[in-house]
Amino acid sequence: MAKTGKSVRITVQAHPGARKSEILRFENGVWHLKIAAPPLEGKANKELFEFLSEILDVSKSRLSIEKGLTSRRKLISVQGLTLTEVDERLKEAIG
């Protein structure tokens, strides 16, 4: 994870096609998340944004994929939060 200007970047490994969206773990600098949507036609990315928006308590417009749009591993930018705030909110939500 790296902090850049007014945004924080986190690395996420998405596991699409799950029964429900949840955070599995934080390992080697990567957040592993189950996503309750198939990896088809952007459905998993849409669900990922909805899930992160809810967990982090930010609007979806404050989230963006910087790298990995079609990959399971993604670099996501979160605007308006500090790295500490992002870490705390994600850790609280680990399933």
N, C-alpha and C positions, 0 to 999 in steps of 0.2 A: 504494500500500500504506500502511496506517495501523496503528499499534499501539494497541490498546485494552485496558487492564487486563492480564489474564492471557492474552489471546489476541491473535493477529495476524490481520489481514484481508488477503487477496490477491484480486486480480481475475484471473479466468481466462476465456479465450475457448475454448470447447470446439468441436472439429471432430469430431462423431460419425460413425460408419460407416467408420472407418479399418480397415486390416488388422491393425494393432497399436497399442497405446497408447504414446504417446511425447510428450516435450516438444519442441516445434518451436523456440520462441524466446521471448525476453522483449523486448517492444517497447512503448514509450510507457506503461509502468506496467502492462502486461497480459501475463500468461503465456498463450501459445498452446499448446494441447495437442490432439493427436490422440487420439480415444477409440475403442477397438475394440468398440463396441456401437452399435446403432441408437438414434435418438432416439425410442423408442417405450416407453410404459408404464414410464418411469423407469429403463430399462435403461442408458442412457448415464450418468445420475447415479450409479447403483450402481457402474458400472465406473470412473467418475471417482474416486469415494471409495476404491475398492480400489486404484487406481493411485496416488493421492496418499498413501494410507496406507502403501503399500510404499516409495515414494520418500522420504517424510518420516520414516519409521520411527516412526509414531504409530498408535494404534488408530483405527478408523473412527469410534468414538464421540467422538473429539476433533475431528472435522471437522463443519462444518455449513454449509449454504447460507443466507446472510443475505438475499441478493437474487438473483433470476433463476432460480428453480426450474425454469421451463419455457423459459427463454431460453438461448441459447448463451453469452452473457456472464453470468458469475456472480460474486458477491462471496462468498468462502468464508472462514470463520473457522477458524483452527487454534489449538487450545488446547495449552499446555504447551511451546511453542517460542518463541524470540525471533525477531524479524524477520531478524536476521543468520543464524540457523540455518536458517530456511525458505529464504532466498535461496541460501545455500551449497548446500543439499541439492538444490534444483531446478536450479541451474546445473550441478552435477556430473552431473545426469541428462539434460542436453540431448542429444538424439539426433543 
